[in-house]
Amino acid sequence: MSVLAIFSVLFAGYALLIYPIEKISEKTNPEVKKMQLKYSPQS
């Protein structure tokens, strides 16, 4: 039970702290935008 609690705390910390920072850096990074345009499905 304690292992499950530790993993849930780690996951919540990642979801609240690290994930938004990664998303912001993706949006501001011009190289990532080029790759997204290159590999996105063309409609």
PDB file of all heavy atoms in Angstrom:
ATOM      1  N   MET A   1       0.839  -1.206   0.000  1.00  0.00           N
ATOM      2  CA  MET A   1       0.000   0.000   0.000  1.00  0.00           C
ATOM      3  C   MET A   1       0.876   1.259   0.000  1.00  0.00           C
ATOM      4  O   MET A   1       0.549   2.229  -0.667  1.00  0.00           O
ATOM      5  CB  MET A   1      -0.896  -0.030   1.247  1.00  0.00           C
ATOM      6  CG  MET A   1      -2.029   0.943   1.197  1.00  0.00           C
ATOM      7  SD  MET A   1      -3.202   0.436  -0.057  1.00  0.00           S
ATOM      8  CE  MET A   1      -4.239   1.856  -0.091  1.00  0.00           C
ATOM      9  N   SER A   2       1.974   1.220   0.765  1.00  0.00           N
ATOM     10  CA  SER A   2       2.838   2.408   0.821  1.00  0.00           C
ATOM     11  C   SER A   2       3.521   2.648  -0.526  1.00  0.00           C
ATOM     12  O   SER A   2       3.744   3.796  -0.918  1.00  0.00           O
ATOM     13  CB  SER A   2       3.879   2.255   1.932  1.00  0.00           C
ATOM     14  OG  SER A   2       4.680   1.125   1.690  1.00  0.00           O
ATOM     15  N   VAL A   3       3.836   1.564  -1.252  1.00  0.00           N
ATOM     16  CA  VAL A   3       4.455   1.719  -2.570  1.00  0.00           C
ATOM     17  C   VAL A   3       3.490   2.436  -3.512  1.00  0.00           C
ATOM     18  O   VAL A   3       3.879   3.338  -4.252  1.00  0.00           O
ATOM     19  CB  VAL A   3       4.861   0.342  -3.129  1.00  0.00           C
ATOM     20  CG1 VAL A   3       5.350   0.467  -4.563  1.00  0.00           C
ATOM     21  CG2 VAL A   3       5.929  -0.292  -2.254  1.00  0.00           C
ATOM     22  N   LEU A   4       2.238   2.050  -3.464  1.00  0.00           N
ATOM     23  CA  LEU A   4       1.222   2.695  -4.293  1.00  0.00           C
ATOM     24  C   LEU A   4       1.092   4.177  -3.943  1.00  0.00           C
ATOM     25  O   LEU A   4       0.977   5.027  -4.829  1.00  0.00           O
ATOM     26  CB  LEU A   4      -0.119   1.982  -4.099  1.00  0.00           C
ATOM     27  CG  LEU A   4      -1.249   2.410  -5.016  1.00  0.00           C
ATOM     28  CD1 LEU A   4      -0.921   2.024  -6.453  1.00  0.00           C
ATOM     29  CD2 LEU A   4      -2.548   1.753  -4.589  1.00  0.00           C
ATOM     30  N   ALA A   5       1.136   4.488  -2.657  1.00  0.00           N
ATOM     31  CA  ALA A   5       1.044   5.886  -2.228  1.00  0.00           C
ATOM     32  C   ALA A   5       2.243   6.688  -2.727  1.00  0.00           C
ATOM     33  O   ALA A   5       2.090   7.826  -3.189  1.00  0.00           O
ATOM     34  CB  ALA A   5       0.961   5.950  -0.704  1.00  0.00           C
ATOM     35  N   ILE A   6       3.428   6.107  -2.664  1.00  0.00           N
ATOM     36  CA  ILE A   6       4.629   6.804  -3.132  1.00  0.00           C
ATOM     37  C   ILE A   6       4.526   7.087  -4.626  1.00  0.00           C
ATOM     38  O   ILE A   6       4.809   8.197  -5.086  1.00  0.00           O
ATOM     39  CB  ILE A   6       5.891   5.979  -2.797  1.00  0.00           C
ATOM     40  CG1 ILE A   6       6.124   5.982  -1.281  1.00  0.00           C
ATOM     41  CG2 ILE A   6       7.107   6.536  -3.522  1.00  0.00           C
ATOM     42  CD1 ILE A   6       7.157   4.976  -0.825  1.00  0.00           C
ATOM     43  N   PHE A   7       4.108   6.081  -5.399  1.00  0.00           N
ATOM     44  CA  PHE A   7       3.996   6.285  -6.841  1.00  0.00           C
ATOM     45  C   PHE A   7       2.925   7.310  -7.184  1.00  0.00           C
ATOM     46  O   PHE A   7       3.098   8.100  -8.114  1.00  0.00           O
ATOM     47  CB  PHE A   7       3.721   4.956  -7.559  1.00  0.00           C
ATOM     48  CG  PHE A   7       4.973   4.190  -7.850  1.00  0.00           C
ATOM     49  CD1 PHE A   7       5.282   3.048  -7.131  1.00  0.00           C
ATOM     50  CD2 PHE A   7       5.852   4.621  -8.833  1.00  0.00           C
ATOM     51  CE1 PHE A   7       6.446   2.338  -7.393  1.00  0.00           C
ATOM     52  CE2 PHE A   7       7.012   3.923  -9.108  1.00  0.00           C
ATOM     53  CZ  PHE A   7       7.310   2.782  -8.379  1.00  0.00           C
ATOM     54  N   SER A   8       1.826   7.331  -6.455  1.00  0.00           N
ATOM     55  CA  SER A   8       0.785   8.312  -6.748  1.00  0.00           C
ATOM     56  C   SER A   8       1.271   9.723  -6.434  1.00  0.00           C
ATOM     57  O   SER A   8       0.967  10.666  -7.174  1.00  0.00           O
ATOM     58  CB  SER A   8      -0.495   7.993  -5.974  1.00  0.00           C
ATOM     59  OG  SER A   8      -0.253   8.061  -4.586  1.00  0.00           O
ATOM     60  N   VAL A   9       2.054   9.888  -5.372  1.00  0.00           N
ATOM     61  CA  VAL A   9       2.606  11.208  -5.055  1.00  0.00           C
ATOM     62  C   VAL A   9       3.595  11.637  -6.127  1.00  0.00           C
ATOM     63  O   VAL A   9       3.590  12.785  -6.576  1.00  0.00           O
ATOM     64  CB  VAL A   9       3.261  11.199  -3.654  1.00  0.00           C
ATOM     65  CG1 VAL A   9       4.100  12.453  -3.432  1.00  0.00           C
ATOM     66  CG2 VAL A   9       2.197  11.066  -2.576  1.00  0.00           C
ATOM     67  N   LEU A  10       4.453  10.706  -6.576  1.00  0.00           N
ATOM     68  CA  LEU A  10       5.414  11.032  -7.630  1.00  0.00           C
ATOM     69  C   LEU A  10       4.703  11.413  -8.924  1.00  0.00           C
ATOM     70  O   LEU A  10       5.084  12.368  -9.595  1.00  0.00           O
ATOM     71  CB  LEU A  10       6.347   9.847  -7.873  1.00  0.00           C
ATOM     72  CG  LEU A  10       7.390   9.572  -6.795  1.00  0.00           C
ATOM     73  CD1 LEU A  10       8.141   8.289  -7.118  1.00  0.00           C
ATOM     74  CD2 LEU A  10       8.358  10.729  -6.670  1.00  0.00           C
ATOM     75  N   PHE A  11       3.657  10.667  -9.271  1.00  0.00           N
ATOM     76  CA  PHE A  11       2.924  10.954 -10.499  1.00  0.00           C
ATOM     77  C   PHE A  11       2.228  12.308 -10.406  1.00  0.00           C
ATOM     78  O   PHE A  11       2.240  13.078 -11.364  1.00  0.00           O
ATOM     79  CB  PHE A  11       1.907   9.847 -10.774  1.00  0.00           C
ATOM     80  CG  PHE A  11       1.141  10.074 -12.043  1.00  0.00           C
ATOM     81  CD1 PHE A  11       1.724   9.822 -13.261  1.00  0.00           C
ATOM     82  CD2 PHE A  11      -0.160  10.543 -11.999  1.00  0.00           C
ATOM     83  CE1 PHE A  11       1.028  10.042 -14.436  1.00  0.00           C
ATOM     84  CE2 PHE A  11      -0.862  10.774 -13.166  1.00  0.00           C
ATOM     85  CZ  PHE A  11      -0.265  10.513 -14.387  1.00  0.00           C
ATOM     86  N   ALA A  12       1.644  12.608  -9.259  1.00  0.00           N
ATOM     87  CA  ALA A  12       0.972  13.897  -9.084  1.00  0.00           C
ATOM     88  C   ALA A  12       1.982  15.037  -9.162  1.00  0.00           C
ATOM     89  O   ALA A  12       1.712  16.075  -9.778  1.00  0.00           O
ATOM     90  CB  ALA A  12       0.240  13.928  -7.739  1.00  0.00           C
ATOM     91  N   GLY A  13       3.148  14.852  -8.583  1.00  0.00           N
ATOM     92  CA  GLY A  13       4.198  15.868  -8.667  1.00  0.00           C
ATOM     93  C   GLY A  13       4.635  16.097 -10.099  1.00  0.00           C
ATOM     94  O   GLY A  13       4.816  17.233 -10.532  1.00  0.00           O
ATOM     95  N   TYR A  14       4.777  15.027 -10.854  1.00  0.00           N
ATOM     96  CA  TYR A  14       5.148  15.156 -12.270  1.00  0.00           C
ATOM     97  C   TYR A  14       4.047  15.885 -13.035  1.00  0.00           C
ATOM     98  O   TYR A  14       4.324  16.798 -13.804  1.00  0.00           O
ATOM     99  CB  TYR A  14       5.396  13.781 -12.871  1.00  0.00           C
ATOM    100  CG  TYR A  14       5.595  13.836 -14.369  1.00  0.00           C
ATOM    101  CD1 TYR A  14       6.801  14.251 -14.906  1.00  0.00           C
ATOM    102  CD2 TYR A  14       4.564  13.490 -15.237  1.00  0.00           C
ATOM    103  CE1 TYR A  14       6.986  14.322 -16.282  1.00  0.00           C
ATOM    104  CE2 TYR A  14       4.740  13.564 -16.615  1.00  0.00           C
ATOM    105  CZ  TYR A  14       5.949  13.978 -17.118  1.00  0.00           C
ATOM    106  OH  TYR A  14       6.116  14.048 -18.469  1.00  0.00           O
ATOM    107  N   ALA A  15       2.804  15.486 -12.806  1.00  0.00           N
ATOM    108  CA  ALA A  15       1.691  16.058 -13.558  1.00  0.00           C
ATOM    109  C   ALA A  15       1.519  17.546 -13.256  1.00  0.00           C
ATOM    110  O   ALA A  15       1.155  18.319 -14.136  1.00  0.00           O
ATOM    111  CB  ALA A  15       0.404  15.299 -13.232  1.00  0.00           C
ATOM    112  N   LEU A  16       1.795  17.949 -12.019  1.00  0.00           N
ATOM    113  CA  LEU A  16       1.569  19.343 -11.639  1.00  0.00           C
ATOM    114  C   LEU A  16       2.772  20.237 -11.922  1.00  0.00           C
ATOM    115  O   LEU A  16       2.598  21.424 -12.186  1.00  0.00           O
ATOM    116  CB  LEU A  16       1.214  19.433 -10.153  1.00  0.00           C
ATOM    117  CG  LEU A  16      -0.131  18.831  -9.773  1.00  0.00           C
ATOM    118  CD1 LEU A  16      -0.290  18.819  -8.267  1.00  0.00           C
ATOM    119  CD2 LEU A  16      -1.270  19.612 -10.414  1.00  0.00           C
ATOM    120  N   LEU A  17       3.987  19.694 -11.845  1.00  0.00           N
ATOM    121  CA  LEU A  17       5.182  20.541 -11.945  1.00  0.00           C
ATOM    122  C   LEU A  17       5.906  20.410 -13.274  1.00  0.00           C
ATOM    123  O   LEU A  17       6.182  21.402 -13.941  1.00  0.00           O
ATOM    124  CB  LEU A  17       6.152  20.191 -10.801  1.00  0.00           C
ATOM    125  CG  LEU A  17       5.615  20.430  -9.393  1.00  0.00           C
ATOM    126  CD1 LEU A  17       6.587  19.891  -8.361  1.00  0.00           C
ATOM    127  CD2 LEU A  17       5.365  21.898  -9.159  1.00  0.00           C
ATOM    128  N   ILE A  18       6.225  19.197 -13.683  1.00  0.00           N
ATOM    129  CA  ILE A  18       7.127  18.998 -14.815  1.00  0.00           C
ATOM    130  C   ILE A  18       6.371  19.040 -16.138  1.00  0.00           C
ATOM    131  O   ILE A  18       6.835  19.669 -17.092  1.00  0.00           O
ATOM    132  CB  ILE A  18       7.892  17.675 -14.643  1.00  0.00           C
ATOM    133  CG1 ILE A  18       8.717  17.731 -13.360  1.00  0.00           C
ATOM    134  CG2 ILE A  18       8.785  17.402 -15.841  1.00  0.00           C
ATOM    135  CD1 ILE A  18       9.159  16.389 -12.856  1.00  0.00           C
ATOM    136  N   TYR A  19       5.211  18.419 -16.204  1.00  0.00           N
ATOM    137  CA  TYR A  19       4.465  18.338 -17.469  1.00  0.00           C
ATOM    138  C   TYR A  19       4.117  19.718 -18.043  1.00  0.00           C
ATOM    139  O   TYR A  19       4.339  19.948 -19.228  1.00  0.00           O
ATOM    140  CB  TYR A  19       3.222  17.476 -17.275  1.00  0.00           C
ATOM    141  CG  TYR A  19       2.440  17.247 -18.541  1.00  0.00           C
ATOM    142  CD1 TYR A  19       2.941  16.420 -19.537  1.00  0.00           C
ATOM    143  CD2 TYR A  19       1.213  17.857 -18.741  1.00  0.00           C
ATOM    144  CE1 TYR A  19       2.227  16.209 -20.704  1.00  0.00           C
ATOM    145  CE2 TYR A  19       0.496  17.659 -19.894  1.00  0.00           C
ATOM    146  CZ  TYR A  19       1.008  16.821 -20.878  1.00  0.00           C
ATOM    147  OH  TYR A  19       0.306  16.631 -22.026  1.00  0.00           O
ATOM    148  N   PRO A  20       3.597  20.661 -17.243  1.00  0.00           N
ATOM    149  CA  PRO A  20       3.306  21.997 -17.814  1.00  0.00           C
ATOM    150  C   PRO A  20       4.551  22.697 -18.341  1.00  0.00           C
ATOM    151  O   PRO A  20       4.491  23.374 -19.375  1.00  0.00           O
ATOM    152  CB  PRO A  20       2.699  22.772 -16.641  1.00  0.00           C
ATOM    153  CG  PRO A  20       2.195  21.736 -15.721  1.00  0.00           C
ATOM    154  CD  PRO A  20       3.099  20.558 -15.884  1.00  0.00           C
ATOM    155  N   ILE A  21       5.679  22.537 -17.667  1.00  0.00           N
ATOM    156  CA  ILE A  21       6.927  23.158 -18.123  1.00  0.00           C
ATOM    157  C   ILE A  21       7.337  22.562 -19.467  1.00  0.00           C
ATOM    158  O   ILE A  21       7.758  23.275 -20.381  1.00  0.00           O
ATOM    159  CB  ILE A  21       8.026  22.984 -17.055  1.00  0.00           C
ATOM    160  CG1 ILE A  21       7.653  23.760 -15.794  1.00  0.00           C
ATOM    161  CG2 ILE A  21       9.372  23.447 -17.591  1.00  0.00           C
ATOM    162  CD1 ILE A  21       8.508  23.444 -14.598  1.00  0.00           C
ATOM    163  N   GLU A  22       7.194  21.242 -19.615  1.00  0.00           N
ATOM    164  CA  GLU A  22       7.513  20.601 -20.889  1.00  0.00           C
ATOM    165  C   GLU A  22       6.604  21.114 -21.994  1.00  0.00           C
ATOM    166  O   GLU A  22       7.052  21.376 -23.112  1.00  0.00           O
ATOM    167  CB  GLU A  22       7.382  19.087 -20.770  1.00  0.00           C
ATOM    168  CG  GLU A  22       8.489  18.436 -19.980  1.00  0.00           C
ATOM    169  CD  GLU A  22       8.326  16.934 -19.884  1.00  0.00           C
ATOM    170  OE1 GLU A  22       7.268  16.418 -20.297  1.00  0.00           O
ATOM    171  OE2 GLU A  22       9.245  16.281 -19.390  1.00  0.00           O
ATOM    172  N   LYS A  23       5.322  21.260 -21.714  1.00  0.00           N
ATOM    173  CA  LYS A  23       4.383  21.735 -22.720  1.00  0.00           C
ATOM    174  C   LYS A  23       4.709  23.164 -23.139  1.00  0.00           C
ATOM    175  O   LYS A  23       4.644  23.517 -24.315  1.00  0.00           O
ATOM    176  CB  LYS A  23       2.939  21.669 -22.196  1.00  0.00           C
ATOM    177  CG  LYS A  23       2.345  20.300 -22.294  1.00  0.00           C
ATOM    178  CD  LYS A  23       2.134  19.949 -23.744  1.00  0.00           C
ATOM    179  CE  LYS A  23       1.821  18.498 -23.944  1.00  0.00           C
ATOM    180  NZ  LYS A  23       1.869  18.101 -25.343  1.00  0.00           N
ATOM    181  N   ILE A  24       5.056  24.024 -22.182  1.00  0.00           N
ATOM    182  CA  ILE A  24       5.398  25.409 -22.500  1.00  0.00           C
ATOM    183  C   ILE A  24       6.662  25.455 -23.355  1.00  0.00           C
ATOM    184  O   ILE A  24       6.734  26.205 -24.335  1.00  0.00           O
ATOM    185  CB  ILE A  24       5.565  26.227 -21.198  1.00  0.00           C
ATOM    186  CG1 ILE A  24       4.194  26.412 -20.525  1.00  0.00           C
ATOM    187  CG2 ILE A  24       6.208  27.586 -21.483  1.00  0.00           C
ATOM    188  CD1 ILE A  24       4.280  26.916 -19.111  1.00  0.00           C
ATOM    189  N   SER A  25       7.636  24.642 -23.027  1.00  0.00           N
ATOM    190  CA  SER A  25       8.875  24.649 -23.806  1.00  0.00           C
ATOM    191  C   SER A  25       8.629  24.104 -25.210  1.00  0.00           C
ATOM    192  O   SER A  25       9.258  24.545 -26.171  1.00  0.00           O
ATOM    193  CB  SER A  25       9.970  23.855 -23.097  1.00  0.00           C
ATOM    194  OG  SER A  25       9.644  22.494 -23.041  1.00  0.00           O
ATOM    195  N   GLU A  26       7.719  23.152 -25.354  1.00  0.00           N
ATOM    196  CA  GLU A  26       7.362  22.657 -26.690  1.00  0.00           C
ATOM    197  C   GLU A  26       6.736  23.762 -27.531  1.00  0.00           C
ATOM    198  O   GLU A  26       7.028  23.908 -28.707  1.00  0.00           O
ATOM    199  CB  GLU A  26       6.363  21.501 -26.593  1.00  0.00           C
ATOM    200  CG  GLU A  26       6.993  20.148 -26.423  1.00  0.00           C
ATOM    201  CD  GLU A  26       5.956  19.045 -26.399  1.00  0.00           C
ATOM    202  OE1 GLU A  26       4.823  19.257 -26.876  1.00  0.00           O
ATOM    203  OE2 GLU A  26       6.279  17.966 -25.891  1.00  0.00           O
ATOM    204  N   LYS A  27       5.856  24.547 -26.929  1.00  0.00           N
ATOM    205  CA  LYS A  27       5.165  25.600 -27.668  1.00  0.00           C
ATOM    206  C   LYS A  27       6.115  26.714 -28.084  1.00  0.00           C
ATOM    207  O   LYS A  27       5.925  27.342 -29.115  1.00  0.00           O
ATOM    208  CB  LYS A  27       4.044  26.173 -26.805  1.00  0.00           C
ATOM    209  CG  LYS A  27       2.817  25.299 -26.762  1.00  0.00           C
ATOM    210  CD  LYS A  27       1.690  25.992 -26.026  1.00  0.00           C
ATOM    211  CE  LYS A  27       0.373  25.291 -26.184  1.00  0.00           C
ATOM    212  NZ  LYS A  27       0.309  23.977 -25.596  1.00  0.00           N
ATOM    213  N   THR A  28       7.145  26.977 -27.273  1.00  0.00           N
ATOM    214  CA  THR A  28       8.039  28.086 -27.568  1.00  0.00           C
ATOM    215  C   THR A  28       9.248  27.661 -28.380  1.00  0.00           C
ATOM    216  O   THR A  28       9.991  28.506 -28.860  1.00  0.00           O
ATOM    217  CB  THR A  28       8.515  28.750 -26.264  1.00  0.00           C
ATOM    218  OG1 THR A  28       9.147  27.766 -25.451  1.00  0.00           O
ATOM    219  CG2 THR A  28       7.362  29.366 -25.512  1.00  0.00           C
ATOM    220  N   ASN A  29       9.467  26.365 -28.572  1.00  0.00           N
ATOM    221  CA  ASN A  29      10.642  25.873 -29.279  1.00  0.00           C
ATOM    222  C   ASN A  29      10.362  25.821 -30.779  1.00  0.00           C
ATOM    223  O   ASN A  29       9.501  25.052 -31.216  1.00  0.00           O
ATOM    224  CB  ASN A  29      11.015  24.483 -28.749  1.00  0.00           C
ATOM    225  CG  ASN A  29      12.376  24.035 -29.228  1.00  0.00           C
ATOM    226  OD1 ASN A  29      12.918  24.572 -30.193  1.00  0.00           O
ATOM    227  ND2 ASN A  29      12.931  23.040 -28.556  1.00  0.00           N
ATOM    228  N   PRO A  30      11.073  26.599 -31.600  1.00  0.00           N
ATOM    229  CA  PRO A  30      10.780  26.595 -33.048  1.00  0.00           C
ATOM    230  C   PRO A  30      11.114  25.271 -33.732  1.00  0.00           C
ATOM    231  O   PRO A  30      10.451  24.897 -34.692  1.00  0.00           O
ATOM    232  CB  PRO A  30      11.653  27.731 -33.592  1.00  0.00           C
ATOM    233  CG  PRO A  30      12.663  28.004 -32.546  1.00  0.00           C
ATOM    234  CD  PRO A  30      12.082  27.571 -31.243  1.00  0.00           C
ATOM    235  N   GLU A  31      12.118  24.551 -33.234  1.00  0.00           N
ATOM    236  CA  GLU A  31      12.461  23.258 -33.842  1.00  0.00           C
ATOM    237  C   GLU A  31      11.339  22.248 -33.658  1.00  0.00           C
ATOM    238  O   GLU A  31      11.040  21.459 -34.554  1.00  0.00           O
ATOM    239  CB  GLU A  31      13.750  22.712 -33.238  1.00  0.00           C
ATOM    240  CG  GLU A  31      14.984  23.491 -33.658  1.00  0.00           C
ATOM    241  CD  GLU A  31      16.239  22.955 -33.027  1.00  0.00           C
ATOM    242  OE1 GLU A  31      16.218  21.848 -32.473  1.00  0.00           O
ATOM    243  OE2 GLU A  31      17.264  23.656 -33.092  1.00  0.00           O
ATOM    244  N   VAL A  32      10.711  22.269 -32.492  1.00  0.00           N
ATOM    245  CA  VAL A  32       9.596  21.354 -32.240  1.00  0.00           C
ATOM    246  C   VAL A  32       8.434  21.678 -33.177  1.00  0.00           C
ATOM    247  O   VAL A  32       7.793  20.775 -33.704  1.00  0.00           O
ATOM    248  CB  VAL A  32       9.167  21.436 -30.756  1.00  0.00           C
ATOM    249  CG1 VAL A  32       7.917  20.613 -30.509  1.00  0.00           C
ATOM    250  CG2 VAL A  32      10.291  20.946 -29.854  1.00  0.00           C
ATOM    251  N   LYS A  33       8.189  22.951 -33.410  1.00  0.00           N
ATOM    252  CA  LYS A  33       7.094  23.335 -34.319  1.00  0.00           C
ATOM    253  C   LYS A  33       7.356  22.821 -35.729  1.00  0.00           C
ATOM    254  O   LYS A  33       6.445  22.345 -36.401  1.00  0.00           O
ATOM    255  CB  LYS A  33       6.923  24.853 -34.330  1.00  0.00           C
ATOM    256  CG  LYS A  33       6.165  25.363 -33.141  1.00  0.00           C
ATOM    257  CD  LYS A  33       5.774  26.809 -33.340  1.00  0.00           C
ATOM    258  CE  LYS A  33       4.912  27.246 -32.168  1.00  0.00           C
ATOM    259  NZ  LYS A  33       4.538  28.628 -32.217  1.00  0.00           N
ATOM    260  N   LYS A  34       8.607  22.918 -36.191  1.00  0.00           N
ATOM    261  CA  LYS A  34       8.944  22.413 -37.519  1.00  0.00           C
ATOM    262  C   LYS A  34       8.676  20.917 -37.610  1.00  0.00           C
ATOM    263  O   LYS A  34       8.126  20.435 -38.597  1.00  0.00           O
ATOM    264  CB  LYS A  34      10.418  22.684 -37.831  1.00  0.00           C
ATOM    265  CG  LYS A  34      10.722  24.104 -38.208  1.00  0.00           C
ATOM    266  CD  LYS A  34      12.194  24.238 -38.554  1.00  0.00           C
ATOM    267  CE  LYS A  34      12.648  25.670 -38.486  1.00  0.00           C
ATOM    268  NZ  LYS A  34      14.103  25.787 -38.557  1.00  0.00           N
ATOM    269  N   MET A  35       9.087  20.167 -36.580  1.00  0.00           N
ATOM    270  CA  MET A  35       8.883  18.716 -36.584  1.00  0.00           C
ATOM    271  C   MET A  35       7.398  18.373 -36.552  1.00  0.00           C
ATOM    272  O   MET A  35       6.959  17.445 -37.217  1.00  0.00           O
ATOM    273  CB  MET A  35       9.596  18.076 -35.384  1.00  0.00           C
ATOM    274  CG  MET A  35      11.077  18.064 -35.517  1.00  0.00           C
ATOM    275  SD  MET A  35      11.599  17.011 -36.860  1.00  0.00           S
ATOM    276  CE  MET A  35      13.350  17.231 -36.785  1.00  0.00           C
ATOM    277  N   GLN A  36       6.623  19.123 -35.770  1.00  0.00           N
ATOM    278  CA  GLN A  36       5.188  18.849 -35.704  1.00  0.00           C
ATOM    279  C   GLN A  36       4.542  19.085 -37.059  1.00  0.00           C
ATOM    280  O   GLN A  36       3.674  18.322 -37.484  1.00  0.00           O
ATOM    281  CB  GLN A  36       4.530  19.731 -34.639  1.00  0.00           C
ATOM    282  CG  GLN A  36       4.821  19.268 -33.233  1.00  0.00           C
ATOM    283  CD  GLN A  36       4.251  20.201 -32.178  1.00  0.00           C
ATOM    284  OE1 GLN A  36       3.936  21.349 -32.463  1.00  0.00           O
ATOM    285  NE2 GLN A  36       4.137  19.714 -30.966  1.00  0.00           N
ATOM    286  N   LEU A  37       4.947  20.146 -37.759  1.00  0.00           N
ATOM    287  CA  LEU A  37       4.383  20.403 -39.081  1.00  0.00           C
ATOM    288  C   LEU A  37       4.814  19.327 -40.077  1.00  0.00           C
ATOM    289  O   LEU A  37       4.028  18.900 -40.917  1.00  0.00           O
ATOM    290  CB  LEU A  37       4.826  21.779 -39.574  1.00  0.00           C
ATOM    291  CG  LEU A  37       4.183  22.975 -38.892  1.00  0.00           C
ATOM    292  CD1 LEU A  37       4.857  24.265 -39.349  1.00  0.00           C
ATOM    293  CD2 LEU A  37       2.695  23.036 -39.177  1.00  0.00           C
ATOM    294  N   LYS A  38       6.064  18.886 -39.947  1.00  0.00           N
ATOM    295  CA  LYS A  38       6.605  17.913 -40.889  1.00  0.00           C
ATOM    296  C   LYS A  38       5.916  16.554 -40.740  1.00  0.00           C
ATOM    297  O   LYS A  38       5.618  15.886 -41.714  1.00  0.00           O
ATOM    298  CB  LYS A  38       8.106  17.774 -40.636  1.00  0.00           C
ATOM    299  CG  LYS A  38       8.815  16.876 -41.630  1.00  0.00           C
ATOM    300  CD  LYS A  38      10.303  16.855 -41.341  1.00  0.00           C
ATOM    301  CE  LYS A  38      11.039  15.943 -42.281  1.00  0.00           C
ATOM    302  NZ  LYS A  38      12.472  15.861 -41.972  1.00  0.00           N
ATOM    303  N   TYR A  39       5.672  16.133 -39.483  1.00  0.00           N
ATOM    304  CA  TYR A  39       5.155  14.783 -39.231  1.00  0.00           C
ATOM    305  C   TYR A  39       3.653  14.732 -38.942  1.00  0.00           C
ATOM    306  O   TYR A  39       3.118  13.674 -38.713  1.00  0.00           O
ATOM    307  CB  TYR A  39       5.915  14.140 -38.080  1.00  0.00           C
ATOM    308  CG  TYR A  39       7.366  13.869 -38.445  1.00  0.00           C
ATOM    309  CD1 TYR A  39       8.403  14.608 -37.889  1.00  0.00           C
ATOM    310  CD2 TYR A  39       7.681  12.884 -39.372  1.00  0.00           C
ATOM    311  CE1 TYR A  39       9.722  14.361 -38.240  1.00  0.00           C
ATOM    312  CE2 TYR A  39       8.994  12.639 -39.738  1.00  0.00           C
ATOM    313  CZ  TYR A  39      10.009  13.368 -39.164  1.00  0.00           C
ATOM    314  OH  TYR A  39      11.302  13.144 -39.521  1.00  0.00           O
ATOM    315  N   SER A  40       2.979  15.896 -38.961  1.00  0.00           N
ATOM    316  CA  SER A  40       1.541  15.866 -38.713  1.00  0.00           C
ATOM    317  C   SER A  40       0.816  15.357 -39.958  1.00  0.00           C
ATOM    318  O   SER A  40       1.262  15.600 -41.090  1.00  0.00           O
ATOM    319  CB  SER A  40       1.026  17.260 -38.345  1.00  0.00           C
ATOM    320  OG  SER A  40       1.174  18.126 -39.449  1.00  0.00           O
ATOM    321  N   PRO A  41      -0.291  14.652 -39.787  1.00  0.00           N
ATOM    322  CA  PRO A  41      -1.027  14.161 -40.953  1.00  0.00           C
ATOM    323  C   PRO A  41      -1.617  15.325 -41.743  1.00  0.00           C
ATOM    324  O   PRO A  41      -2.188  16.244 -41.182  1.00  0.00           O
ATOM    325  CB  PRO A  41      -2.119  13.280 -40.355  1.00  0.00           C
ATOM    326  CG  PRO A  41      -2.219  13.671 -38.936  1.00  0.00           C
ATOM    327  CD  PRO A  41      -0.887  14.229 -38.543  1.00  0.00           C
ATOM    328  N   GLN A  42      -1.442  15.292 -43.040  1.00  0.00           N
ATOM    329  CA  GLN A  42      -1.941  16.370 -43.889  1.00  0.00           C
ATOM    330  C   GLN A  42      -3.420  16.130 -44.198  1.00  0.00           C
ATOM    331  O   GLN A  42      -3.801  15.055 -44.622  1.00  0.00           O
ATOM    332  CB  GLN A  42      -1.151  16.407 -45.201  1.00  0.00           C
ATOM    333  CG  GLN A  42       0.342  16.623 -45.017  1.00  0.00           C
ATOM    334  CD  GLN A  42       0.656  17.981 -44.397  1.00  0.00           C
ATOM    335  OE1 GLN A  42       0.044  18.966 -44.752  1.00  0.00           O
ATOM    336  NE2 GLN A  42       1.597  18.017 -43.480  1.00  0.00           N
ATOM    337  N   SER A  43      -4.221  17.169 -43.975  1.00  0.00           N
ATOM    338  CA  SER A  43      -5.654  17.006 -44.247  1.00  0.00           C
ATOM    339  C   SER A  43      -6.066  17.804 -45.463  1.00  0.00           C
ATOM    340  O   SER A  43      -5.440  18.779 -45.813  1.00  0.00           O
ATOM    341  CB  SER A  43      -6.474  17.468 -43.043  1.00  0.00           C
ATOM    342  OG  SER A  43      -6.161  18.803 -42.722  1.00  0.00           O
TER     343      SER A  43
END
